[in-house]
Amino acid sequence: DEGDRRPYGEADLHLPLGWGSIPFRDVFARLPDYRGDLILEIGPGFEDSLAEARSTVREMLSTAGGS
């Protein structure tokens, strides 16, 4: 189950943006005119990284032409 897979990084971890393997820089680059909401769902245990995640999102959006 999910709890057994978590230590191996195979579960739905809700890592801070940029920590996992999803190429978010590429994703944002393909959406330069997007003006909707962006929601970060960060899992328990990563609370200390919320400011870093917010900064990372802003940086990724600014370099992709977003706001």
N, CA, C and O atoms as a Tripos MOL2 file, in Angstrom:
@<TRIPOS>MOLECULE
protein
  268   267    67     0     0
PROTEIN
NO_CHARGES

@<TRIPOS>ATOM
      1 N           0.8360   -1.1830    0.0000 N.3       1 ASP1
      2 CA          0.0000    0.0000    0.0000 C.3       1 ASP1
      3 C           0.8790    1.2450    0.0000 C.2       1 ASP1
      4 O           2.1070    1.1580    0.0410 O.2       1 ASP1
      5 N           0.2410    2.3800   -0.0460 N.am      2 GLU2
      6 CA          0.9500    3.6520   -0.1380 C.3       2 GLU2
      7 C           1.9530    3.8450    0.9970 C.2       2 GLU2
      8 O           3.0710    4.3010    0.7560 O.2       2 GLU2
      9 N           1.5790    3.5110    2.2080 N.am      3 GLY3
     10 CA          2.4740    3.6640    3.3500 C.3       3 GLY3
     11 C           3.7420    2.8360    3.2330 C.2       3 GLY3
     12 O           4.8060    3.2650    3.6780 O.2       3 GLY3
     13 N           3.6400    1.6700    2.6470 N.am      4 ASP4
     14 CA          4.8060    0.8040    2.4620 C.3       4 ASP4
     15 C           5.7340    1.3350    1.3690 C.2       4 ASP4
     16 O           6.9440    1.1190    1.4260 O.2       4 ASP4
     17 N           5.1800    2.0200    0.3840 N.am      5 ARG5
     18 CA          5.9630    2.5200   -0.7540 C.3       5 ARG5
     19 C           6.6060    3.8730   -0.4930 C.2       5 ARG5
     20 O           7.5580    4.2480   -1.1770 O.2       5 ARG5
     21 N           6.0980    4.6100    0.4890 N.am      6 ARG6
     22 CA          6.5680    5.9710    0.7580 C.3       6 ARG6
     23 C           8.0780    6.0580    0.9940 C.2       6 ARG6
     24 O           8.7180    6.9350    0.4130 O.2       6 ARG6
     25 N           8.6710    5.2030    1.8070 N.am      7 PRO7
     26 CA         10.1220    5.3210    2.0400 C.3       7 PRO7
     27 C          10.9590    5.1430    0.7740 C.2       7 PRO7
     28 O          12.1180    5.5570    0.7300 O.2       7 PRO7
     29 N          10.3820    4.5360   -0.2410 N.am      8 TYR8
     30 CA         11.1100    4.2990   -1.4850 C.3       8 TYR8
     31 C          10.8330    5.3770   -2.5340 C.2       8 TYR8
     32 O          11.2950    5.2770   -3.6710 O.2       8 TYR8
     33 N          10.0710    6.4120   -2.1440 N.am      9 GLY9
     34 CA          9.7570    7.4980   -3.0610 C.3       9 GLY9
     35 C           8.7780    7.1120   -4.1420 C.2       9 GLY9
     36 O           8.7250    7.7610   -5.1870 O.2       9 GLY9
     37 N           8.0020    6.0730   -3.9150 N.am     10 GLU10
     38 CA          7.0700    5.5860   -4.9240 C.3      10 GLU10
     39 C           5.6260    5.9520   -4.6180 C.2      10 GLU10
     40 O           4.7380    5.6550   -5.4170 O.2      10 GLU10
     41 N           5.3750    6.5780   -3.5010 N.am     11 ALA11
     42 CA          4.0090    6.9220   -3.1210 C.3      11 ALA11
     43 C           3.6650    8.3190   -3.6250 C.2      11 ALA11
     44 O           4.4830    8.9850   -4.2600 O.2      11 ALA11
     45 N           2.4540    8.7460   -3.3360 N.am     12 ASP12
     46 CA          2.0080   10.0910   -3.6850 C.3      12 ASP12
     47 C           2.5330   11.0170   -2.5940 C.2      12 ASP12
     48 O           1.8430   11.2810   -1.6090 O.2      12 ASP12
     49 N           3.7580   11.5090   -2.7730 N.am     13 LEU13
     50 CA          4.4880   12.1790   -1.7040 C.3      13 LEU13
     51 C           4.1400   13.6540   -1.5060 C.2      13 LEU13
     52 O           4.3110   14.1810   -0.4060 O.2      13 LEU13
     53 N           3.6650   14.3140   -2.5260 N.am     14 HIS14
     54 CA          3.3850   15.7510   -2.4610 C.3      14 HIS14
     55 C           4.6270   16.5190   -2.0230 C.2      14 HIS14
     56 O           4.6000   17.3010   -1.0730 O.2      14 HIS14
     57 N           5.7030   16.2720   -2.7400 N.am     15 LEU15
     58 CA          6.9740   16.9540   -2.4580 C.3      15 LEU15
     59 C           6.8970   18.4230   -2.8350 C.2      15 LEU15
     60 O           6.0900   18.8010   -3.6840 O.2      15 LEU15
     61 N           7.7170   19.2490   -2.2230 N.am     16 PRO16
     62 CA          7.8150   20.6400   -2.6720 C.3      16 PRO16
     63 C           8.2530   20.6780   -4.1420 C.2      16 PRO16
     64 O           9.0080   19.8220   -4.6050 O.2      16 PRO16
     65 N           7.7670   21.6740   -4.8480 N.am     17 LEU17
     66 CA          8.0600   21.8110   -6.2680 C.3      17 LEU17
     67 C           9.5600   21.7990   -6.5340 C.2      17 LEU17
     68 O          10.3240   22.4970   -5.8670 O.2      17 LEU17
     69 N           9.9740   21.0010   -7.5140 N.am     18 GLY18
     70 CA         11.3810   20.9150   -7.8770 C.3      18 GLY18
     71 C          12.1160   19.7650   -7.2230 C.2      18 GLY18
     72 O          13.2350   19.4410   -7.6230 O.2      18 GLY18
     73 N          11.5190   19.1510   -6.2380 N.am     19 TRP19
     74 CA         12.1810   18.0340   -5.5530 C.3      19 TRP19
     75 C          11.9840   16.7060   -6.2610 C.2      19 TRP19
     76 O          12.8350   15.8220   -6.1640 O.2      19 TRP19
     77 N          10.8930   16.5530   -6.9620 N.am     20 GLY20
     78 CA         10.5730   15.2860   -7.6060 C.3      20 GLY20
     79 C          11.0930   15.2270   -9.0340 C.2      20 GLY20
     80 O          11.9870   15.9800   -9.4210 O.2      20 GLY20
     81 N          10.5180   14.3250   -9.8010 N.am     21 SER21
     82 CA         11.0060   14.1010  -11.1630 C.3      21 SER21
     83 C          10.1390   14.7480  -12.2410 C.2      21 SER21
     84 O          10.4570   14.6440  -13.4250 O.2      21 SER21
     85 N           9.0510   15.4140  -11.8520 N.am     22 ILE22
     86 CA          8.2150   16.0850  -12.8470 C.3      22 ILE22
     87 C           8.9590   17.3300  -13.3330 C.2      22 ILE22
     88 O           9.4110   18.1290  -12.5130 O.2      22 ILE22
     89 N           9.0940   17.5100  -14.6370 N.am     23 PRO23
     90 CA          9.8520   18.6510  -15.1810 C.3      23 PRO23
     91 C           9.0110   19.9390  -15.1880 C.2      23 PRO23
     92 O           8.5850   20.3990  -16.2470 O.2      23 PRO23
     93 N           8.7800   20.5060  -14.0160 N.am     24 PHE24
     94 CA          7.9070   21.6680  -13.9170 C.3      24 PHE24
     95 C           8.4060   22.8710  -14.7070 C.2      24 PHE24
     96 O           7.5910   23.6400  -15.2170 O.2      24 PHE24
     97 N           9.7060   23.0570  -14.8230 N.am     25 ARG25
     98 CA         10.2050   24.1750  -15.6370 C.3      25 ARG25
     99 C           9.6900   24.0400  -17.0740 C.2      25 ARG25
    100 O           9.2820   25.0280  -17.6850 O.2      25 ARG25
    101 N           9.7110   22.8360  -17.6010 N.am     26 ASP26
    102 CA          9.2090   22.5950  -18.9550 C.3      26 ASP26
    103 C           7.6950   22.8080  -19.0240 C.2      26 ASP26
    104 O           7.1820   23.3570  -19.9990 O.2      26 ASP26
    105 N           6.9940   22.3700  -17.9890 N.am     27 VAL27
    106 CA          5.5360   22.5420  -17.9410 C.3      27 VAL27
    107 C           5.1930   24.0240  -17.9790 C.2      27 VAL27
    108 O           4.3760   24.4540  -18.7930 O.2      27 VAL27
    109 N           5.8160   24.8090  -17.0950 N.am     28 PHE28
    110 CA          5.5270   26.2400  -17.0410 C.3      28 PHE28
    111 C           5.9340   26.9440  -18.3370 C.2      28 PHE28
    112 O           5.2680   27.8880  -18.7620 O.2      28 PHE28
    113 N           6.9940   26.5060  -18.9520 N.am     29 ALA29
    114 CA          7.4360   27.1040  -20.2140 C.3      29 ALA29
    115 C           6.3940   26.9180  -21.3160 C.2      29 ALA29
    116 O           6.3180   27.7250  -22.2420 O.2      29 ALA29
    117 N           5.5980   25.8640  -21.2170 N.am     30 ARG30
    118 CA          4.5580   25.6040  -22.2200 C.3      30 ARG30
    119 C           3.2620   26.3620  -21.9280 C.2      30 ARG30
    120 O           2.3240   26.3330  -22.7240 O.2      30 ARG30
    121 N           3.2210   27.0340  -20.7850 N.am     31 LEU31
    122 CA          2.0180   27.7680  -20.3930 C.3      31 LEU31
    123 C           2.3300   29.2300  -20.0820 C.2      31 LEU31
    124 O           1.9490   29.7180  -19.0180 O.2      31 LEU31
    125 N           3.0050   29.9330  -20.9690 N.am     32 PRO32
    126 CA          3.4550   31.2930  -20.6430 C.3      32 PRO32
    127 C           2.3240   32.2920  -20.4160 C.2      32 PRO32
    128 O           2.5240   33.2910  -19.7260 O.2      32 PRO32
    129 N           1.1410   32.0480  -20.9790 N.am     33 ASP33
    130 CA          0.0310   32.9830  -20.8470 C.3      33 ASP33
    131 C          -1.0150   32.5390  -19.8250 C.2      33 ASP33
    132 O          -2.0770   33.1520  -19.7270 O.2      33 ASP33
    133 N          -0.7320   31.4950  -19.0740 N.am     34 TYR34
    134 CA         -1.6850   30.9950  -18.0890 C.3      34 TYR34
    135 C          -1.8980   32.0330  -16.9960 C.2      34 TYR34
    136 O          -0.9340   32.5820  -16.4620 O.2      34 TYR34
    137 N          -3.1490   32.3020  -16.6640 N.am     35 ARG35
    138 CA         -3.4760   33.3080  -15.6500 C.3      35 ARG35
    139 C          -4.4150   32.7580  -14.5770 C.2      35 ARG35
    140 O          -5.0520   33.5350  -13.8670 O.2      35 ARG35
    141 N          -4.5120   31.4610  -14.4490 N.am     36 GLY36
    142 CA         -5.3880   30.8510  -13.4580 C.3      36 GLY36
    143 C          -4.6950   30.6580  -12.1230 C.2      36 GLY36
    144 O          -3.6390   31.2330  -11.8610 O.2      36 GLY36
    145 N          -5.3020   29.8480  -11.2970 N.am     37 ASP37
    146 CA         -4.7470   29.5510   -9.9820 C.3      37 ASP37
    147 C          -3.6480   28.5040  -10.0830 C.2      37 ASP37
    148 O          -3.6450   27.6650  -10.9850 O.2      37 ASP37
    149 N          -2.7360   28.5700   -9.1590 N.am     38 LEU38
    150 CA         -1.6960   27.5600   -9.0170 C.3      38 LEU38
    151 C          -1.7060   27.1330   -7.5550 C.2      38 LEU38
    152 O          -1.4730   27.9510   -6.6640 O.2      38 LEU38
    153 N          -1.9720   25.8740   -7.3120 N.am     39 ILE39
    154 CA         -2.0940   25.3700   -5.9500 C.3      39 ILE39
    155 C          -0.9640   24.4020   -5.6800 C.2      39 ILE39
    156 O          -0.7410   23.4690   -6.4510 O.2      39 ILE39
    157 N          -0.2530   24.6190   -4.5900 N.am     40 LEU40
    158 CA          0.7880   23.6950   -4.1520 C.3      40 LEU40
    159 C           0.2210   22.8230   -3.0570 C.2      40 LEU40
    160 O          -0.1880   23.3220   -2.0090 O.2      40 LEU40
    161 N           0.1930   21.5390   -3.2880 N.am     41 GLU41
    162 CA         -0.2530   20.5950   -2.2650 C.3      41 GLU41
    163 C           0.9960   19.8870   -1.7630 C.2      41 GLU41
    164 O           1.5160   18.9770   -2.4080 O.2      41 GLU41
    165 N           1.4620   20.3200   -0.6080 N.am     42 ILE42
    166 CA          2.7130   19.8150   -0.0590 C.3      42 ILE42
    167 C           2.3950   18.9440    1.1450 C.2      42 ILE42
    168 O           1.6720   19.3610    2.0510 O.2      42 ILE42
    169 N           2.9320   17.7460    1.1510 N.am     43 GLY43
    170 CA          2.5950   16.7600    2.1600 C.3      43 GLY43
    171 C           3.1760   17.0250    3.5380 C.2      43 GLY43
    172 O           4.0750   17.8490    3.7050 O.2      43 GLY43
    173 N           2.6420   16.3060    4.5240 N.am     44 PRO44
    174 CA          3.1490   16.4130    5.8930 C.3      44 PRO44
    175 C           4.6370   16.0760    5.9450 C.2      44 PRO44
    176 O           5.1200   15.1890    5.2410 O.2      44 PRO44
    177 N           5.3390   16.8020    6.7880 N.am     45 GLY45
    178 CA          6.7650   16.5650    6.9290 C.3      45 GLY45
    179 C           7.6060   17.5350    6.1240 C.2      45 GLY45
    180 O           8.8260   17.5840    6.2800 O.2      45 GLY45
    181 N           6.9560   18.3130    5.2580 N.am     46 PHE46
    182 CA          7.6890   19.2620    4.4260 C.3      46 PHE46
    183 C           7.3640   20.7140    4.7960 C.2      46 PHE46
    184 O           7.6770   21.6300    4.0360 O.2      46 PHE46
    185 N           6.7500   20.9240    5.9390 N.am     47 GLU47
    186 CA          6.3530   22.2650    6.3560 C.3      47 GLU47
    187 C           7.5330   23.2300    6.3890 C.2      47 GLU47
    188 O           7.3750   24.4090    6.0710 O.2      47 GLU47
    189 N           8.6960   22.7510    6.7630 N.am     48 ASP48
    190 CA          9.8850   23.6040    6.8330 C.3      48 ASP48
    191 C          10.3380   24.0770    5.4510 C.2      48 ASP48
    192 O          11.1830   24.9660    5.3450 O.2      48 ASP48
    193 N           9.7840   23.4930    4.4080 N.am     49 SER49
    194 CA         10.1990   23.8330    3.0440 C.3      49 SER49
    195 C           9.1620   24.6650    2.2960 C.2      49 SER49
    196 O           9.2950   24.8720    1.0900 O.2      49 SER49
    197 N           8.1310   25.1460    2.9920 N.am     50 LEU50
    198 CA          7.0770   25.9100    2.3180 C.3      50 LEU50
    199 C           7.6110   27.1950    1.6850 C.2      50 LEU50
    200 O           7.2580   27.5110    0.5490 O.2      50 LEU50
    201 N           8.4490   27.9350    2.3980 N.am     51 ALA51
    202 CA          8.9990   29.1760    1.8450 C.3      51 ALA51
    203 C           9.8590   28.8850    0.6160 C.2      51 ALA51
    204 O           9.8110   29.6170   -0.3730 O.2      51 ALA51
    205 N          10.6380   27.8180    0.6880 N.am     52 GLU52
    206 CA         11.4600   27.4240   -0.4610 C.3      52 GLU52
    207 C          10.5750   27.0720   -1.6540 C.2      52 GLU52
    208 O          10.8690   27.4670   -2.7820 O.2      52 GLU52
    209 N           9.4940   26.3330   -1.4100 N.am     53 ALA53
    210 CA          8.5890   25.9380   -2.4900 C.3      53 ALA53
    211 C           7.9520   27.1700   -3.1350 C.2      53 ALA53
    212 O           7.8440   27.2550   -4.3590 O.2      53 ALA53
    213 N           7.5410   28.1050   -2.3150 N.am     54 ARG54
    214 CA          6.9320   29.3390   -2.8420 C.3      54 ARG54
    215 C           7.9400   30.1080   -3.6890 C.2      54 ARG54
    216 O           7.6030   30.5840   -4.7730 O.2      54 ARG54
    217 N           9.1400   30.2300   -3.2180 N.am     55 SER55
    218 CA         10.1960   30.9180   -3.9600 C.3      55 SER55
    219 C          10.4930   30.2120   -5.2760 C.2      55 SER55
    220 O          10.6730   30.8640   -6.3050 O.2      55 SER55
    221 N          10.5440   28.8880   -5.2470 N.am     56 THR56
    222 CA         10.8120   28.1000   -6.4530 C.3      56 THR56
    223 C           9.7230   28.3130   -7.4950 C.2      56 THR56
    224 O          10.0180   28.4750   -8.6790 O.2      56 THR56
    225 N           8.4640   28.3120   -7.0600 N.am     57 VAL57
    226 CA          7.3500   28.5250   -7.9860 C.3      57 VAL57
    227 C           7.4610   29.9040   -8.6290 C.2      57 VAL57
    228 O           7.3330   30.0410   -9.8460 O.2      57 VAL57
    229 N           7.6960   30.9090   -7.8180 N.am     58 ARG58
    230 CA          7.8160   32.2680   -8.3680 C.3      58 ARG58
    231 C           8.9510   32.3680   -9.3700 C.2      58 ARG58
    232 O           8.8020   32.9890  -10.4230 O.2      58 ARG58
    233 N          10.0620   31.7710   -9.0540 N.am     59 GLU59
    234 CA         11.2170   31.8060   -9.9610 C.3      59 GLU59
    235 C          10.9020   31.0780  -11.2580 C.2      59 GLU59
    236 O          11.2150   31.5770  -12.3380 O.2      59 GLU59
    237 N          10.2870   29.9030  -11.1650 N.am     60 MET60
    238 CA          9.9550   29.1320  -12.3640 C.3      60 MET60
    239 C           8.9610   29.8930  -13.2350 C.2      60 MET60
    240 O           9.0910   29.9030  -14.4590 O.2      60 MET60
    241 N           7.9770   30.5260  -12.6180 N.am     61 LEU61
    242 CA          6.9870   31.2700  -13.3820 C.3      61 LEU61
    243 C           7.6020   32.5100  -14.0300 C.2      61 LEU61
    244 O           7.2710   32.8470  -15.1660 O.2      61 LEU61
    245 N           8.4740   33.1730  -13.3260 N.am     62 SER62
    246 CA          9.0690   34.3830  -13.8940 C.3      62 SER62
    247 C           9.9840   34.0750  -15.0690 C.2      62 SER62
    248 O          10.0470   34.8490  -16.0240 O.2      62 SER62
    249 N          10.6870   32.9670  -15.0110 N.am     63 THR63
    250 CA         11.5750   32.6070  -16.1160 C.3      63 THR63
    251 C          10.7970   32.0190  -17.2880 C.2      63 THR63
    252 O          11.3150   31.9380  -18.4020 O.2      63 THR63
    253 N           9.5400   31.6040  -17.0380 N.am     64 ALA64
    254 CA          8.7020   31.0590  -18.1050 C.3      64 ALA64
    255 C           7.8410   32.1410  -18.7400 C.2      64 ALA64
    256 O           7.0820   31.8690  -19.6700 O.2      64 ALA64
    257 N           7.9550   33.3650  -18.2410 N.am     65 GLY65
    258 CA          7.1600   34.4580  -18.7970 C.3      65 GLY65
    259 C           5.8420   34.6350  -18.0960 C.2      65 GLY65
    260 O           5.0240   35.4500  -18.5220 O.2      65 GLY65
    261 N           5.6060   33.8780  -17.0080 N.am     66 GLY66
    262 CA          4.3640   34.0230  -16.2410 C.3      66 GLY66
    263 C           4.4880   35.1380  -15.2380 C.2      66 GLY66
    264 O           5.4300   35.9290  -15.2800 O.2      66 GLY66
    265 N           3.5300   35.2000  -14.3340 N.am     67 SER67
    266 CA          3.5870   36.2310  -13.3050 C.3      67 SER67
    267 C           3.3260   35.6280  -11.9410 C.2      67 SER67
    268 O           3.3320   36.3420  -10.9390 O.2      67 SER67
@<TRIPOS>BOND
     1     1     2 1
     2     2     3 1
     3     3     4 2
     4     3     5 am
     5     5     6 1
     6     6     7 1
     7     7     8 2
     8     7     9 am
     9     9    10 1
    10    10    11 1
    11    11    12 2
    12    11    13 am
    13    13    14 1
    14    14    15 1
    15    15    16 2
    16    15    17 am
    17    17    18 1
    18    18    19 1
    19    19    20 2
    20    19    21 am
    21    21    22 1
    22    22    23 1
    23    23    24 2
    24    23    25 am
    25    25    26 1
    26    26    27 1
    27    27    28 2
    28    27    29 am
    29    29    30 1
    30    30    31 1
    31    31    32 2
    32    31    33 am
    33    33    34 1
    34    34    35 1
    35    35    36 2
    36    35    37 am
    37    37    38 1
    38    38    39 1
    39    39    40 2
    40    39    41 am
    41    41    42 1
    42    42    43 1
    43    43    44 2
    44    43    45 am
    45    45    46 1
    46    46    47 1
    47    47    48 2
    48    47    49 am
    49    49    50 1
    50    50    51 1
    51    51    52 2
    52    51    53 am
    53    53    54 1
    54    54    55 1
    55    55    56 2
    56    55    57 am
    57    57    58 1
    58    58    59 1
    59    59    60 2
    60    59    61 am
    61    61    62 1
    62    62    63 1
    63    63    64 2
    64    63    65 am
    65    65    66 1
    66    66    67 1
    67    67    68 2
    68    67    69 am
    69    69    70 1
    70    70    71 1
    71    71    72 2
    72    71    73 am
    73    73    74 1
    74    74    75 1
    75    75    76 2
    76    75    77 am
    77    77    78 1
    78    78    79 1
    79    79    80 2
    80    79    81 am
    81    81    82 1
    82    82    83 1
    83    83    84 2
    84    83    85 am
    85    85    86 1
    86    86    87 1
    87    87    88 2
    88    87    89 am
    89    89    90 1
    90    90    91 1
    91    91    92 2
    92    91    93 am
    93    93    94 1
    94    94    95 1
    95    95    96 2
    96    95    97 am
    97    97    98 1
    98    98    99 1
    99    99   100 2
   100    99   101 am
   101   101   102 1
   102   102   103 1
   103   103   104 2
   104   103   105 am
   105   105   106 1
   106   106   107 1
   107   107   108 2
   108   107   109 am
   109   109   110 1
   110   110   111 1
   111   111   112 2
   112   111   113 am
   113   113   114 1
   114   114   115 1
   115   115   116 2
   116   115   117 am
   117   117   118 1
   118   118   119 1
   119   119   120 2
   120   119   121 am
   121   121   122 1
   122   122   123 1
   123   123   124 2
   124   123   125 am
   125   125   126 1
   126   126   127 1
   127   127   128 2
   128   127   129 am
   129   129   130 1
   130   130   131 1
   131   131   132 2
   132   131   133 am
   133   133   134 1
   134   134   135 1
   135   135   136 2
   136   135   137 am
   137   137   138 1
   138   138   139 1
   139   139   140 2
   140   139   141 am
   141   141   142 1
   142   142   143 1
   143   143   144 2
   144   143   145 am
   145   145   146 1
   146   146   147 1
   147   147   148 2
   148   147   149 am
   149   149   150 1
   150   150   151 1
   151   151   152 2
   152   151   153 am
   153   153   154 1
   154   154   155 1
   155   155   156 2
   156   155   157 am
   157   157   158 1
   158   158   159 1
   159   159   160 2
   160   159   161 am
   161   161   162 1
   162   162   163 1
   163   163   164 2
   164   163   165 am
   165   165   166 1
   166   166   167 1
   167   167   168 2
   168   167   169 am
   169   169   170 1
   170   170   171 1
   171   171   172 2
   172   171   173 am
   173   173   174 1
   174   174   175 1
   175   175   176 2
   176   175   177 am
   177   177   178 1
   178   178   179 1
   179   179   180 2
   180   179   181 am
   181   181   182 1
   182   182   183 1
   183   183   184 2
   184   183   185 am
   185   185   186 1
   186   186   187 1
   187   187   188 2
   188   187   189 am
   189   189   190 1
   190   190   191 1
   191   191   192 2
   192   191   193 am
   193   193   194 1
   194   194   195 1
   195   195   196 2
   196   195   197 am
   197   197   198 1
   198   198   199 1
   199   199   200 2
   200   199   201 am
   201   201   202 1
   202   202   203 1
   203   203   204 2
   204   203   205 am
   205   205   206 1
   206   206   207 1
   207   207   208 2
   208   207   209 am
   209   209   210 1
   210   210   211 1
   211   211   212 2
   212   211   213 am
   213   213   214 1
   214   214   215 1
   215   215   216 2
   216   215   217 am
   217   217   218 1
   218   218   219 1
   219   219   220 2
   220   219   221 am
   221   221   222 1
   222   222   223 1
   223   223   224 2
   224   223   225 am
   225   225   226 1
   226   226   227 1
   227   227   228 2
   228   227   229 am
   229   229   230 1
   230   230   231 1
   231   231   232 2
   232   231   233 am
   233   233   234 1
   234   234   235 1
   235   235   236 2
   236   235   237 am
   237   237   238 1
   238   238   239 1
   239   239   240 2
   240   239   241 am
   241   241   242 1
   242   242   243 1
   243   243   244 2
   244   243   245 am
   245   245   246 1
   246   246   247 1
   247   247   248 2
   248   247   249 am
   249   249   250 1
   250   250   251 1
   251   251   252 2
   252   251   253 am
   253   253   254 1
   254   254   255 1
   255   255   256 2
   256   255   257 am
   257   257   258 1
   258   258   259 1
   259   259   260 2
   260   259   261 am
   261   261   262 1
   262   262   263 1
   263   263   264 2
   264   263   265 am
   265   265   266 1
   266   266   267 1
   267   267   268 2
@<TRIPOS>SUBSTRUCTURE
     1 ASP1         2 RESIDUE 1 A ASP
     2 GLU2         6 RESIDUE 1 A GLU
     3 GLY3        10 RESIDUE 1 A GLY
     4 ASP4        14 RESIDUE 1 A ASP
     5 ARG5        18 RESIDUE 1 A ARG
     6 ARG6        22 RESIDUE 1 A ARG
     7 PRO7        26 RESIDUE 1 A PRO
     8 TYR8        30 RESIDUE 1 A TYR
     9 GLY9        34 RESIDUE 1 A GLY
    10 GLU10       38 RESIDUE 1 A GLU
    11 ALA11       42 RESIDUE 1 A ALA
    12 ASP12       46 RESIDUE 1 A ASP
    13 LEU13       50 RESIDUE 1 A LEU
    14 HIS14       54 RESIDUE 1 A HIS
    15 LEU15       58 RESIDUE 1 A LEU
    16 PRO16       62 RESIDUE 1 A PRO
    17 LEU17       66 RESIDUE 1 A LEU
    18 GLY18       70 RESIDUE 1 A GLY
    19 TRP19       74 RESIDUE 1 A TRP
    20 GLY20       78 RESIDUE 1 A GLY
    21 SER21       82 RESIDUE 1 A SER
    22 ILE22       86 RESIDUE 1 A ILE
    23 PRO23       90 RESIDUE 1 A PRO
    24 PHE24       94 RESIDUE 1 A PHE
    25 ARG25       98 RESIDUE 1 A ARG
    26 ASP26      102 RESIDUE 1 A ASP
    27 VAL27      106 RESIDUE 1 A VAL
    28 PHE28      110 RESIDUE 1 A PHE
    29 ALA29      114 RESIDUE 1 A ALA
    30 ARG30      118 RESIDUE 1 A ARG
    31 LEU31      122 RESIDUE 1 A LEU
    32 PRO32      126 RESIDUE 1 A PRO
    33 ASP33      130 RESIDUE 1 A ASP
    34 TYR34      134 RESIDUE 1 A TYR
    35 ARG35      138 RESIDUE 1 A ARG
    36 GLY36      142 RESIDUE 1 A GLY
    37 ASP37      146 RESIDUE 1 A ASP
    38 LEU38      150 RESIDUE 1 A LEU
    39 ILE39      154 RESIDUE 1 A ILE
    40 LEU40      158 RESIDUE 1 A LEU
    41 GLU41      162 RESIDUE 1 A GLU
    42 ILE42      166 RESIDUE 1 A ILE
    43 GLY43      170 RESIDUE 1 A GLY
    44 PRO44      174 RESIDUE 1 A PRO
    45 GLY45      178 RESIDUE 1 A GLY
    46 PHE46      182 RESIDUE 1 A PHE
    47 GLU47      186 RESIDUE 1 A GLU
    48 ASP48      190 RESIDUE 1 A ASP
    49 SER49      194 RESIDUE 1 A SER
    50 LEU50      198 RESIDUE 1 A LEU
    51 ALA51      202 RESIDUE 1 A ALA
    52 GLU52      206 RESIDUE 1 A GLU
    53 ALA53      210 RESIDUE 1 A ALA
    54 ARG54      214 RESIDUE 1 A ARG
    55 SER55      218 RESIDUE 1 A SER
    56 THR56      222 RESIDUE 1 A THR
    57 VAL57      226 RESIDUE 1 A VAL
    58 ARG58      230 RESIDUE 1 A ARG
    59 GLU59      234 RESIDUE 1 A GLU
    60 MET60      238 RESIDUE 1 A MET
    61 LEU61      242 RESIDUE 1 A LEU
    62 SER62      246 RESIDUE 1 A SER
    63 THR63      250 RESIDUE 1 A THR
    64 ALA64      254 RESIDUE 1 A ALA
    65 GLY65      258 RESIDUE 1 A GLY
    66 GLY66      262 RESIDUE 1 A GLY
    67 SER67      266 RESIDUE 1 A SER
